Amino acid sequence: IPRLYKLPIAISSLFGKKLHRNGKVEAMQKDNVSAIKKWYDETRRFLPDGTILMQSSTSHCLPYPAYLYGKGTWAAIDMLFFMPDIPITYNGELNGEVYKVGQVQTVFQHEQTDLS
């Protein structure tokens, strides 16, 4: 089963962020949703019918979705889970942890408050 990492790059373009394979993030003009359709078609172009793919929400060298998409994080993750492929998330991602790739990699943990 092939595992692909290009979905986060396509989704990031919708939020005006150019995501490089090494984890570097640059500002860009926001793309429209046709970027997802293009990514989907390109992914399946040379695959036989019925191929099952594993789609990652991120990779070991990319920032977590909470950093990339901000308020759009859950919509991006929902898209991952509703696609015909097998979704993959990383440890801590569903708890809201993010990290920023830069000169120093740092893990930030969001403070969880009890609202009861």
C-alpha positions as CSV (number, residue, x, y, z in Angstrom):
1,I,0.0,0.0,0.0
2,P,1.7,3.3,-1.1
3,R,1.9,6.1,1.4
4,L,1.6,9.7,0.1
5,Y,2.6,13.0,1.6
6,K,1.4,15.5,-1.0
7,L,-2.1,16.1,0.4
8,P,-0.8,18.6,3.1
9,I,1.0,20.5,0.4
10,A,-2.2,20.8,-1.7
11,I,-4.3,21.8,1.3
12,S,-1.8,24.3,2.5
13,S,-2.1,26.1,-0.8
14,L,-5.8,26.8,0.0
15,F,-4.6,28.7,3.1
16,G,-2.0,30.8,1.3
17,K,1.0,28.7,2.4
18,K,3.5,27.1,0.2
19,L,4.7,24.0,2.0
20,H,8.1,22.5,0.9
21,R,9.0,18.9,1.3
22,N,11.7,19.9,3.9
23,G,9.0,21.5,6.1
24,K,9.7,25.1,5.2
25,V,6.6,27.3,4.9
26,E,6.3,30.4,2.7
27,A,3.5,32.8,2.1
28,M,1.8,32.6,-1.3
29,Q,-1.4,33.6,-3.0
30,K,-4.3,31.5,-1.8
31,D,-5.2,28.7,-4.3
32,N,-8.8,27.6,-4.9
33,V,-10.3,24.2,-4.3
34,S,-9.4,23.0,-7.8
35,A,-5.9,22.4,-6.3
36,I,-7.4,19.5,-4.4
37,K,-9.0,18.1,-7.6
38,K,-5.7,18.5,-9.4
39,W,-3.8,16.7,-6.6
40,Y,-6.4,13.9,-6.6
41,D,-6.3,13.4,-10.3
42,E,-2.4,13.5,-10.4
43,T,-2.2,11.0,-7.5
44,R,-4.3,8.4,-9.4
45,R,-3.0,9.0,-12.9
46,F,-0.7,6.0,-13.1
47,L,-2.2,3.8,-10.5
48,P,-4.4,0.7,-11.4
49,D,-8.1,0.8,-10.6
50,G,-8.8,-0.2,-7.0
51,T,-5.5,0.9,-5.6
52,I,-5.6,1.7,-1.9
53,L,-3.5,4.6,-0.7
54,M,-2.5,5.8,2.7
55,Q,-2.8,9.5,3.0
56,S,-0.9,11.3,5.7
57,S,-2.1,14.5,7.3
58,T,1.6,15.5,7.7
59,S,5.0,13.8,7.8
60,H,8.0,13.6,10.1
61,C,9.4,16.8,8.6
62,L,6.2,18.8,8.1
63,P,4.4,20.9,10.6
64,Y,1.2,19.5,12.1
65,P,-2.1,20.6,10.6
66,A,-2.9,22.9,13.6
67,Y,0.1,25.1,12.6
68,L,-0.6,25.0,8.9
69,Y,-4.3,25.5,8.7
70,G,-5.3,27.4,11.9
71,K,-9.1,27.6,12.2
72,G,-9.4,25.3,9.1
73,T,-7.6,22.4,10.8
74,W,-10.7,20.3,11.5
75,A,-12.1,20.9,8.0
76,A,-8.8,19.7,6.6
77,I,-8.7,16.6,8.8
78,D,-12.4,15.9,8.0
79,M,-11.4,15.9,4.3
80,L,-8.6,13.4,5.0
81,F,-11.0,11.0,6.7
82,F,-13.8,11.3,4.1
83,M,-11.5,10.5,1.2
84,P,-11.5,7.0,-0.3
85,D,-7.9,6.4,1.1
86,I,-6.7,5.2,4.5
87,P,-6.1,8.3,6.7
88,I,-3.0,8.6,8.9
89,T,-2.4,11.1,11.7
90,Y,0.5,11.5,14.1
91,N,1.0,11.1,17.8
92,G,-0.3,14.2,19.6
93,E,-1.9,15.7,16.5
94,L,-5.5,15.0,17.6
95,N,-4.6,16.6,21.0
96,G,-3.8,19.9,19.3
97,E,0.0,19.7,19.5
98,V,1.9,21.6,16.8
99,Y,5.5,22.3,15.9
100,K,7.2,24.9,13.8
101,V,10.1,24.1,11.5
102,G,12.7,26.8,11.6
103,Q,16.2,27.2,13.0
104,V,15.1,25.4,16.2
105,Q,12.4,22.8,16.2
106,T,10.1,23.3,19.2
107,V,7.1,21.3,20.3
108,F,4.2,23.5,21.6
109,Q,1.5,21.9,23.6
110,H,-1.7,23.8,23.9
111,E,-2.9,24.3,27.5
112,Q,-6.2,22.5,28.0
113,T,-8.5,24.2,30.4
114,D,-11.5,22.7,32.1
115,L,-14.6,24.7,31.3
116,S,-16.9,22.8,33.6
